[in-house]
Amino acid sequence: MSHDFYIFLSYAITFGLIGVAALWTWLDGRARQRELKALDAAGIRRRSSQPTGDEGEQR
C-alpha cells in the first residue's frame, strides 16, 4: 500500500465529517425554525420581538 491511499483516506474522512456536521447543523436549524413557528402560532412570543398594542407603550 502506498502513502497515497492514507492521504486519500484522511481527506475523505475529513470531508465526510465536515459534510455530516454541515448537514446536522442545517437539519437542526430547520427543526428550531419549526419549533419557533409552533410557539409563535400558540401565542408565545420571543423577548427580542417587538410587542404590539398596549404592551409596547412606554411610561
mmCIF file of the N, C-alpha and C atoms, coordinates in Angstrom:
data_MODEL
# 
_entry.id   MODEL 
# 
loop_
_atom_site.group_PDB 
_atom_site.id 
_atom_site.type_symbol 
_atom_site.label_atom_id 
_atom_site.label_alt_id 
_atom_site.label_comp_id 
_atom_site.label_asym_id 
_atom_site.label_entity_id 
_atom_site.label_seq_id 
_atom_site.pdbx_PDB_ins_code 
_atom_site.Cartn_x 
_atom_site.Cartn_y 
_atom_site.Cartn_z 
_atom_site.occupancy 
_atom_site.B_iso_or_equiv 
_atom_site.pdbx_formal_charge 
_atom_site.auth_seq_id 
_atom_site.auth_comp_id 
_atom_site.auth_asym_id 
_atom_site.auth_atom_id 
_atom_site.pdbx_PDB_model_num 
ATOM 1   N N  . MET A 1 1  ? 0.851   -1.180 0.000  1.00 0.00 ? 1  MET A N  1 
ATOM 2   C CA . MET A 1 1  ? 0.000   0.000  0.000  1.00 0.00 ? 1  MET A CA 1 
ATOM 3   C C  . MET A 1 1  ? 0.894   1.240  0.000  1.00 0.00 ? 1  MET A C  1 
ATOM 4   N N  . SER A 1 2  ? 0.419   2.232  -0.718 1.00 0.00 ? 2  SER A N  1 
ATOM 5   C CA . SER A 1 2  ? 1.216   3.446  -0.808 1.00 0.00 ? 2  SER A CA 1 
ATOM 6   C C  . SER A 1 2  ? 0.698   4.504  0.151  1.00 0.00 ? 2  SER A C  1 
ATOM 7   N N  . HIS A 1 3  ? 1.456   5.547  0.253  1.00 0.00 ? 3  HIS A N  1 
ATOM 8   C CA . HIS A 1 3  ? 1.051   6.653  1.104  1.00 0.00 ? 3  HIS A CA 1 
ATOM 9   C C  . HIS A 1 3  ? -0.148  7.383  0.523  1.00 0.00 ? 3  HIS A C  1 
ATOM 10  N N  . ASP A 1 4  ? -0.310  7.280  -0.775 1.00 0.00 ? 4  ASP A N  1 
ATOM 11  C CA . ASP A 1 4  ? -1.438  7.949  -1.432 1.00 0.00 ? 4  ASP A CA 1 
ATOM 12  C C  . ASP A 1 4  ? -2.770  7.463  -0.866 1.00 0.00 ? 4  ASP A C  1 
ATOM 13  N N  . PHE A 1 5  ? -2.853  6.186  -0.559 1.00 0.00 ? 5  PHE A N  1 
ATOM 14  C CA . PHE A 1 5  ? -4.083  5.628  -0.001 1.00 0.00 ? 5  PHE A CA 1 
ATOM 15  C C  . PHE A 1 5  ? -4.416  6.299  1.339  1.00 0.00 ? 5  PHE A C  1 
ATOM 16  N N  . TYR A 1 6  ? -3.434  6.436  2.192  1.00 0.00 ? 6  TYR A N  1 
ATOM 17  C CA . TYR A 1 6  ? -3.658  7.039  3.506  1.00 0.00 ? 6  TYR A CA 1 
ATOM 18  C C  . TYR A 1 6  ? -4.026  8.518  3.390  1.00 0.00 ? 6  TYR A C  1 
ATOM 19  N N  . ILE A 1 7  ? -3.379  9.208  2.464  1.00 0.00 ? 7  ILE A N  1 
ATOM 20  C CA . ILE A 1 7  ? -3.698  10.621 2.246  1.00 0.00 ? 7  ILE A CA 1 
ATOM 21  C C  . ILE A 1 7  ? -5.128  10.746 1.726  1.00 0.00 ? 7  ILE A C  1 
ATOM 22  N N  . PHE A 1 8  ? -5.484  9.950  0.735  1.00 0.00 ? 8  PHE A N  1 
ATOM 23  C CA . PHE A 1 8  ? -6.838  9.993  0.189  1.00 0.00 ? 8  PHE A CA 1 
ATOM 24  C C  . PHE A 1 8  ? -7.864  9.645  1.264  1.00 0.00 ? 8  PHE A C  1 
ATOM 25  N N  . LEU A 1 9  ? -7.582  8.628  2.051  1.00 0.00 ? 9  LEU A N  1 
ATOM 26  C CA . LEU A 1 9  ? -8.495  8.211  3.107  1.00 0.00 ? 9  LEU A CA 1 
ATOM 27  C C  . LEU A 1 9  ? -8.676  9.318  4.154  1.00 0.00 ? 9  LEU A C  1 
ATOM 28  N N  . SER A 1 10 ? -7.586  9.971  4.528  1.00 0.00 ? 10 SER A N  1 
ATOM 29  C CA . SER A 1 10 ? -7.705  11.039 5.525  1.00 0.00 ? 10 SER A CA 1 
ATOM 30  C C  . SER A 1 10 ? -8.515  12.205 4.982  1.00 0.00 ? 10 SER A C  1 
ATOM 31  N N  . TYR A 1 11 ? -8.309  12.566 3.717  1.00 0.00 ? 11 TYR A N  1 
ATOM 32  C CA . TYR A 1 11 ? -9.117  13.630 3.116  1.00 0.00 ? 11 TYR A CA 1 
ATOM 33  C C  . TYR A 1 11 ? -10.587 13.217 3.024  1.00 0.00 ? 11 TYR A C  1 
ATOM 34  N N  . ALA A 1 12 ? -10.853 11.995 2.643  1.00 0.00 ? 12 ALA A N  1 
ATOM 35  C CA . ALA A 1 12 ? -12.235 11.515 2.513  1.00 0.00 ? 12 ALA A CA 1 
ATOM 36  C C  . ALA A 1 12 ? -12.937 11.528 3.873  1.00 0.00 ? 12 ALA A C  1 
ATOM 37  N N  . ILE A 1 13 ? -12.253 11.088 4.908  1.00 0.00 ? 13 ILE A N  1 
ATOM 38  C CA . ILE A 1 13 ? -12.847 11.086 6.247  1.00 0.00 ? 13 ILE A CA 1 
ATOM 39  C C  . ILE A 1 13 ? -13.102 12.517 6.710  1.00 0.00 ? 13 ILE A C  1 
ATOM 40  N N  . THR A 1 14 ? -12.143 13.407 6.464  1.00 0.00 ? 14 THR A N  1 
ATOM 41  C CA . THR A 1 14 ? -12.298 14.809 6.864  1.00 0.00 ? 14 THR A CA 1 
ATOM 42  C C  . THR A 1 14 ? -13.476 15.451 6.160  1.00 0.00 ? 14 THR A C  1 
ATOM 43  N N  . PHE A 1 15 ? -13.555 15.304 4.839  1.00 0.00 ? 15 PHE A N  1 
ATOM 44  C CA . PHE A 1 15 ? -14.678 15.877 4.093  1.00 0.00 ? 15 PHE A CA 1 
ATOM 45  C C  . PHE A 1 15 ? -15.999 15.249 4.500  1.00 0.00 ? 15 PHE A C  1 
ATOM 46  N N  . GLY A 1 16 ? -15.977 13.957 4.800  1.00 0.00 ? 16 GLY A N  1 
ATOM 47  C CA . GLY A 1 16 ? -17.191 13.293 5.263  1.00 0.00 ? 16 GLY A CA 1 
ATOM 48  C C  . GLY A 1 16 ? -17.672 13.850 6.585  1.00 0.00 ? 16 GLY A C  1 
ATOM 49  N N  . LEU A 1 17 ? -16.756 14.053 7.518  1.00 0.00 ? 17 LEU A N  1 
ATOM 50  C CA . LEU A 1 17 ? -17.128 14.606 8.821  1.00 0.00 ? 17 LEU A CA 1 
ATOM 51  C C  . LEU A 1 17 ? -17.615 16.045 8.703  1.00 0.00 ? 17 LEU A C  1 
ATOM 52  N N  . ILE A 1 18 ? -16.969 16.828 7.851  1.00 0.00 ? 18 ILE A N  1 
ATOM 53  C CA . ILE A 1 18 ? -17.428 18.204 7.635  1.00 0.00 ? 18 ILE A CA 1 
ATOM 54  C C  . ILE A 1 18 ? -18.817 18.188 7.015  1.00 0.00 ? 18 ILE A C  1 
ATOM 55  N N  . GLY A 1 19 ? -19.059 17.295 6.079  1.00 0.00 ? 19 GLY A N  1 
ATOM 56  C CA . GLY A 1 19 ? -20.379 17.176 5.462  1.00 0.00 ? 19 GLY A CA 1 
ATOM 57  C C  . GLY A 1 19 ? -21.444 16.776 6.464  1.00 0.00 ? 19 GLY A C  1 
ATOM 58  N N  . VAL A 1 20 ? -21.116 15.834 7.343  1.00 0.00 ? 20 VAL A N  1 
ATOM 59  C CA . VAL A 1 20 ? -22.069 15.410 8.374  1.00 0.00 ? 20 VAL A CA 1 
ATOM 60  C C  . VAL A 1 20 ? -22.368 16.560 9.329  1.00 0.00 ? 20 VAL A C  1 
ATOM 61  N N  . ALA A 1 21 ? -21.343 17.305 9.716  1.00 0.00 ? 21 ALA A N  1 
ATOM 62  C CA . ALA A 1 21 ? -21.548 18.441 10.616 1.00 0.00 ? 21 ALA A CA 1 
ATOM 63  C C  . ALA A 1 21 ? -22.407 19.515 9.955  1.00 0.00 ? 21 ALA A C  1 
ATOM 64  N N  . ALA A 1 22 ? -22.164 19.788 8.681  1.00 0.00 ? 22 ALA A N  1 
ATOM 65  C CA . ALA A 1 22 ? -22.963 20.787 7.961  1.00 0.00 ? 22 ALA A CA 1 
ATOM 66  C C  . ALA A 1 22 ? -24.409 20.331 7.821  1.00 0.00 ? 22 ALA A C  1 
ATOM 67  N N  . LEU A 1 23 ? -24.611 19.070 7.495  1.00 0.00 ? 23 LEU A N  1 
ATOM 68  C CA . LEU A 1 23 ? -25.965 18.533 7.358  1.00 0.00 ? 23 LEU A CA 1 
ATOM 69  C C  . LEU A 1 23 ? -26.700 18.566 8.697  1.00 0.00 ? 23 LEU A C  1 
ATOM 70  N N  . TRP A 1 24 ? -26.021 18.193 9.751  1.00 0.00 ? 24 TRP A N  1 
ATOM 71  C CA . TRP A 1 24 ? -26.607 18.195 11.089 1.00 0.00 ? 24 TRP A CA 1 
ATOM 72  C C  . TRP A 1 24 ? -27.001 19.616 11.491 1.00 0.00 ? 24 TRP A C  1 
ATOM 73  N N  . THR A 1 25 ? -26.126 20.579 11.225 1.00 0.00 ? 25 THR A N  1 
ATOM 74  C CA . THR A 1 25 ? -26.420 21.972 11.552 1.00 0.00 ? 25 THR A CA 1 
ATOM 75  C C  . THR A 1 25 ? -27.625 22.469 10.770 1.00 0.00 ? 25 THR A C  1 
ATOM 76  N N  . TRP A 1 26 ? -27.695 22.147 9.495  1.00 0.00 ? 26 TRP A N  1 
ATOM 77  C CA . TRP A 1 26 ? -28.813 22.573 8.642  1.00 0.00 ? 26 TRP A CA 1 
ATOM 78  C C  . TRP A 1 26 ? -30.129 21.958 9.118  1.00 0.00 ? 26 TRP A C  1 
ATOM 79  N N  . LEU A 1 27 ? -30.118 20.661 9.389  1.00 0.00 ? 27 LEU A N  1 
ATOM 80  C CA . LEU A 1 27 ? -31.338 19.986 9.848  1.00 0.00 ? 27 LEU A CA 1 
ATOM 81  C C  . LEU A 1 27 ? -31.775 20.501 11.216 1.00 0.00 ? 27 LEU A C  1 
ATOM 82  N N  . ASP A 1 28 ? -30.818 20.755 12.110 1.00 0.00 ? 28 ASP A N  1 
ATOM 83  C CA . ASP A 1 28 ? -31.152 21.282 13.432 1.00 0.00 ? 28 ASP A CA 1 
ATOM 84  C C  . ASP A 1 28 ? -31.730 22.692 13.317 1.00 0.00 ? 28 ASP A C  1 
ATOM 85  N N  . GLY A 1 29 ? -31.193 23.502 12.419 1.00 0.00 ? 29 GLY A N  1 
ATOM 86  C CA . GLY A 1 29 ? -31.736 24.840 12.195 1.00 0.00 ? 29 GLY A CA 1 
ATOM 87  C C  . GLY A 1 29 ? -33.167 24.792 11.706 1.00 0.00 ? 29 GLY A C  1 
ATOM 88  N N  . ARG A 1 30 ? -33.453 23.870 10.809 1.00 0.00 ? 30 ARG A N  1 
ATOM 89  C CA . ARG A 1 30 ? -34.829 23.716 10.327 1.00 0.00 ? 30 ARG A CA 1 
ATOM 90  C C  . ARG A 1 30 ? -35.762 23.282 11.452 1.00 0.00 ? 30 ARG A C  1 
ATOM 91  N N  . ALA A 1 31 ? -35.289 22.394 12.312 1.00 0.00 ? 31 ALA A N  1 
ATOM 92  C CA . ALA A 1 31 ? -36.114 21.940 13.435 1.00 0.00 ? 31 ALA A CA 1 
ATOM 93  C C  . ALA A 1 31 ? -36.386 23.084 14.404 1.00 0.00 ? 31 ALA A C  1 
ATOM 94  N N  . ARG A 1 32 ? -35.356 23.906 14.681 1.00 0.00 ? 32 ARG A N  1 
ATOM 95  C CA . ARG A 1 32 ? -35.564 25.048 15.579 1.00 0.00 ? 32 ARG A CA 1 
ATOM 96  C C  . ARG A 1 32 ? -36.538 26.056 14.964 1.00 0.00 ? 32 ARG A C  1 
ATOM 97  N N  . GLN A 1 33 ? -36.477 26.268 13.647 1.00 0.00 ? 33 GLN A N  1 
ATOM 98  C CA . GLN A 1 33 ? -37.414 27.177 12.985 1.00 0.00 ? 33 GLN A CA 1 
ATOM 99  C C  . GLN A 1 33 ? -38.845 26.661 13.102 1.00 0.00 ? 33 GLN A C  1 
ATOM 100 N N  . ARG A 1 34 ? -39.023 25.346 12.950 1.00 0.00 ? 34 ARG A N  1 
ATOM 101 C CA . ARG A 1 34 ? -40.363 24.759 13.115 1.00 0.00 ? 34 ARG A CA 1 
ATOM 102 C C  . ARG A 1 34 ? -40.859 24.956 14.542 1.00 0.00 ? 34 ARG A C  1 
ATOM 103 N N  . GLU A 1 35 ? -39.978 24.775 15.522 1.00 0.00 ? 35 GLU A N  1 
ATOM 104 C CA . GLU A 1 35 ? -40.372 24.976 16.918 1.00 0.00 ? 35 GLU A CA 1 
ATOM 105 C C  . GLU A 1 35 ? -40.765 26.431 17.169 1.00 0.00 ? 35 GLU A C  1 
ATOM 106 N N  . LEU A 1 36 ? -39.997 27.373 16.624 1.00 0.00 ? 36 LEU A N  1 
ATOM 107 C CA . LEU A 1 36 ? -40.321 28.785 16.802 1.00 0.00 ? 36 LEU A CA 1 
ATOM 108 C C  . LEU A 1 36 ? -41.658 29.134 16.161 1.00 0.00 ? 36 LEU A C  1 
ATOM 109 N N  . LYS A 1 37 ? -41.926 28.577 14.987 1.00 0.00 ? 37 LYS A N  1 
ATOM 110 C CA . LYS A 1 37 ? -43.209 28.833 14.329 1.00 0.00 ? 37 LYS A CA 1 
ATOM 111 C C  . LYS A 1 37 ? -44.364 28.256 15.140 1.00 0.00 ? 37 LYS A C  1 
ATOM 112 N N  . ALA A 1 38 ? -44.165 27.074 15.723 1.00 0.00 ? 38 ALA A N  1 
ATOM 113 C CA . ALA A 1 38 ? -45.214 26.467 16.544 1.00 0.00 ? 38 ALA A CA 1 
ATOM 114 C C  . ALA A 1 38 ? -45.464 27.301 17.795 1.00 0.00 ? 38 ALA A C  1 
ATOM 115 N N  . LEU A 1 39 ? -44.412 27.785 18.424 1.00 0.00 ? 39 LEU A N  1 
ATOM 116 C CA . LEU A 1 39 ? -44.580 28.636 19.593 1.00 0.00 ? 39 LEU A CA 1 
ATOM 117 C C  . LEU A 1 39 ? -45.246 29.956 19.222 1.00 0.00 ? 39 LEU A C  1 
ATOM 118 N N  . ASP A 1 40 ? -44.862 30.518 18.094 1.00 0.00 ? 40 ASP A N  1 
ATOM 119 C CA . ASP A 1 40 ? -45.466 31.766 17.634 1.00 0.00 ? 40 ASP A CA 1 
ATOM 120 C C  . ASP A 1 40 ? -46.955 31.560 17.340 1.00 0.00 ? 40 ASP A C  1 
ATOM 121 N N  . ALA A 1 41 ? -47.301 30.438 16.744 1.00 0.00 ? 41 ALA A N  1 
ATOM 122 C CA . ALA A 1 41 ? -48.706 30.147 16.455 1.00 0.00 ? 41 ALA A CA 1 
ATOM 123 C C  . ALA A 1 41 ? -49.504 29.937 17.744 1.00 0.00 ? 41 ALA A C  1 
ATOM 124 N N  . ALA A 1 42 ? -48.833 29.470 18.793 1.00 0.00 ? 42 ALA A N  1 
ATOM 125 C CA . ALA A 1 42 ? -49.502 29.264 20.074 1.00 0.00 ? 42 ALA A CA 1 
ATOM 126 C C  . ALA A 1 42 ? -49.614 30.564 20.875 1.00 0.00 ? 42 ALA A C  1 
ATOM 127 N N  . GLY A 1 43 ? -49.036 31.643 20.347 1.00 0.00 ? 43 GLY A N  1 
ATOM 128 C CA . GLY A 1 43 ? -49.131 32.927 21.017 1.00 0.00 ? 43 GLY A CA 1 
ATOM 129 C C  . GLY A 1 43 ? -47.973 33.237 21.938 1.00 0.00 ? 43 GLY A C  1 
ATOM 130 N N  . ILE A 1 44 ? -46.980 32.390 21.950 1.00 0.00 ? 44 ILE A N  1 
ATOM 131 C CA . ILE A 1 44 ? -45.803 32.623 22.789 1.00 0.00 ? 44 ILE A CA 1 
ATOM 132 C C  . ILE A 1 44 ? -44.803 33.405 21.952 1.00 0.00 ? 44 ILE A C  1 
ATOM 133 N N  . ARG A 1 45 ? -44.431 34.585 22.429 1.00 0.00 ? 45 ARG A N  1 
ATOM 134 C CA . ARG A 1 45 ? -43.543 35.467 21.680 1.00 0.00 ? 45 ARG A CA 1 
ATOM 135 C C  . ARG A 1 45 ? -42.137 35.447 22.266 1.00 0.00 ? 45 ARG A C  1 
ATOM 136 N N  . ARG A 1 46 ? -41.180 35.760 21.406 1.00 0.00 ? 46 ARG A N  1 
ATOM 137 C CA . ARG A 1 46 ? -39.795 35.868 21.844 1.00 0.00 ? 46 ARG A CA 1 
ATOM 138 C C  . ARG A 1 46 ? -39.575 37.224 22.484 1.00 0.00 ? 46 ARG A C  1 
ATOM 139 N N  . ARG A 1 47 ? -38.686 37.272 23.451 1.00 0.00 ? 47 ARG A N  1 
ATOM 140 C CA . ARG A 1 47 ? -38.396 38.539 24.123 1.00 0.00 ? 47 ARG A CA 1 
ATOM 141 C C  . ARG A 1 47 ? -37.818 39.561 23.169 1.00 0.00 ? 47 ARG A C  1 
ATOM 142 N N  . SER A 1 48 ? -37.129 39.124 22.132 1.00 0.00 ? 48 SER A N  1 
ATOM 143 C CA . SER A 1 48 ? -36.489 40.050 21.209 1.00 0.00 ? 48 SER A CA 1 
ATOM 144 C C  . SER A 1 48 ? -37.474 40.639 20.202 1.00 0.00 ? 48 SER A C  1 
ATOM 145 N N  . SER A 1 49 ? -38.675 40.072 20.097 1.00 0.00 ? 49 SER A N  1 
ATOM 146 C CA . SER A 1 49 ? -39.640 40.600 19.130 1.00 0.00 ? 49 SER A CA 1 
ATOM 147 C C  . SER A 1 49 ? -40.292 41.853 19.683 1.00 0.00 ? 49 SER A C  1 
ATOM 148 N N  . GLN A 1 50 ? -40.743 42.700 18.784 1.00 0.00 ? 50 GLN A N  1 
ATOM 149 C CA . GLN A 1 50 ? -41.383 43.950 19.180 1.00 0.00 ? 50 GLN A CA 1 
ATOM 150 C C  . GLN A 1 50 ? -42.795 43.666 19.675 1.00 0.00 ? 50 GLN A C  1 
ATOM 151 N N  . PRO A 1 51 ? -43.145 44.151 20.868 1.00 0.00 ? 51 PRO A N  1 
ATOM 152 C CA . PRO A 1 51 ? -44.508 43.948 21.368 1.00 0.00 ? 51 PRO A CA 1 
ATOM 153 C C  . PRO A 1 51 ? -45.492 44.804 20.573 1.00 0.00 ? 51 PRO A C  1 
ATOM 154 N N  . THR A 1 52 ? -46.731 44.330 20.504 1.00 0.00 ? 52 THR A N  1 
ATOM 155 C CA . THR A 1 52 ? -47.760 45.064 19.778 1.00 0.00 ? 52 THR A CA 1 
ATOM 156 C C  . THR A 1 52 ? -48.837 45.511 20.752 1.00 0.00 ? 52 THR A C  1 
ATOM 157 N N  . GLY A 1 53 ? -49.567 46.554 20.368 1.00 0.00 ? 53 GLY A N  1 
ATOM 158 C CA . GLY A 1 53 ? -50.690 47.019 21.194 1.00 0.00 ? 53 GLY A CA 1 
ATOM 159 C C  . GLY A 1 53 ? -50.222 47.740 22.429 1.00 0.00 ? 53 GLY A C  1 
ATOM 160 N N  . ASP A 1 54 ? -50.995 47.608 23.509 1.00 0.00 ? 54 ASP A N  1 
ATOM 161 C CA . ASP A 1 54 ? -50.740 48.329 24.759 1.00 0.00 ? 54 ASP A CA 1 
ATOM 162 C C  . ASP A 1 54 ? -49.473 47.839 25.458 1.00 0.00 ? 54 ASP A C  1 
ATOM 163 N N  . GLU A 1 55 ? -49.029 46.633 25.137 1.00 0.00 ? 55 GLU A N  1 
ATOM 164 C CA . GLU A 1 55 ? -47.863 46.055 25.808 1.00 0.00 ? 55 GLU A CA 1 
ATOM 165 C C  . GLU A 1 55 ? -46.594 46.855 25.481 1.00 0.00 ? 55 GLU A C  1 
ATOM 166 N N  . GLY A 1 56 ? -46.563 47.528 24.328 1.00 0.00 ? 56 GLY A N  1 
ATOM 167 C CA . GLY A 1 56 ? -45.358 48.206 23.897 1.00 0.00 ? 56 GLY A CA 1 
ATOM 168 C C  . GLY A 1 56 ? -45.269 49.649 24.319 1.00 0.00 ? 56 GLY A C  1 
ATOM 169 N N  . GLU A 1 57 ? -46.226 50.160 25.036 1.00 0.00 ? 57 GLU A N  1 
ATOM 170 C CA . GLU A 1 57 ? -46.204 51.568 25.426 1.00 0.00 ? 57 GLU A CA 1 
ATOM 171 C C  . GLU A 1 57 ? -45.201 51.786 26.549 1.00 0.00 ? 57 GLU A C  1 
ATOM 172 N N  . GLN A 1 58 ? -44.478 52.887 26.442 1.00 0.00 ? 58 GLN A N  1 
ATOM 173 C CA . GLN A 1 58 ? -43.518 53.263 27.470 1.00 0.00 ? 58 GLN A CA 1 
ATOM 174 C C  . GLN A 1 58 ? -44.186 54.232 28.450 1.00 0.00 ? 58 GLN A C  1 
ATOM 175 N N  . ARG A 1 59 ? -43.862 54.143 29.686 1.00 0.00 ? 59 ARG A N  1 
ATOM 176 C CA . ARG A 1 59 ? -44.430 55.048 30.703 1.00 0.00 ? 59 ARG A CA 1 
ATOM 177 C C  . ARG A 1 59 ? -43.377 55.911 31.289 1.00 0.00 ? 59 ARG A C  1 
# 
